[in-house]
Amino acid sequence: MVHLILQAVSITQIFDPTVFLRQVGSFALIVVAVMVLIETGLLFPFLPGDSLVFAAALLAPVLGAPLWVVIVVVALAAILGGHIGYAIGSKLGPRLFKPGARVFKPKYHEQSVAFVAKYGVGAIVLARFVPIVRTFAAPVVGMSSMPLRKFALWNAIGAVAWSLVLCFAGFWLGKIPLVAHNVEIFAVIIVVVSVLPVVIGALVRRSREKRASANNSAGIQPARES
């Protein structure tokens, strides 16, 4: 099956979700589930999970799958991916994130740690909606002292919420002709909106680092809190 799918599509088509899903045809839901699992469980953050799920819900009637089936499949794949990520984090820990690594970059680990520290257990839910952080949040939590039972509850809540939001958005917005005829454009918008918080956070951190470096060069000590 995998061989047939690879023959039917090219890598570039993965990022054109409607073309990609139409090409794989009856295997569409399986492919979406595998993509979600890889993105959330196998530490590969460069897949268009949001836009694929959105497009799968939009094309549900064409693909011959009821919306509830799409929701369940996506949610189960996301839940399983989260548990795999947690297990990887608890077993391998910080050894994954080494300087110079192409995928497991230390900055991804730092971003996820900061995200989890800021939002607590809510980070497990919120991380689902933030690319890159979504991929590394579960391993980071696995490195922490959070019990598996507690993680499992919030991981399921986050996966179901993510699946419901994207699937209902894709299904209902797909009834609007402007959206239905320009799915590729709206898929790009979804990706941009999803990535925007990460980009803004990176720019803010870079700005702070530059100011701190400039202050250190000028011999200015940061103000101490009383």
Sequence and secondary structure as in RCSB ss.txt:
>XXXX:A:sequence
MVHLILQAVSITQIFDPTVFLRQVGSFALIVVAVMVLIETGLLFPFLPGDSLVFAAALLAPVLGAPLWVVIVVVA
LAAILGGHIGYAIGSKLGPRLFKPGARVFKPKYHEQSVAFVAKYGVGAIVLARFVPIVRTFAAPVVGMSSMPLRK
FALWNAIGAVAWSLVLCFAGFWLGKIPLVAHNVEIFAVIIVVVSVLPVVIGALVRRSREKRASANNSAGIQPARE
S
>XXXX:A:secstr
 HHHHHHH  HHHHTSHHHHHHHHGGGHHHHHHHHHHHHHHSS   S HHHHHHHHHHTHHHHT  HHHHHHHHH
HHHHHHHHHHHHHHHHHGGGG  TT SSS HHHHHHHHHHHHHHTTHHHHHGGGSTTHHHHHHHHHHHTT  HHH
HHHHHHHHHHHHHHHHHHHHHHHTTSHHHHTTHHHHHHHHHHHHHHHHHHHHHHHHHHHHHHHHHHHTT      
 
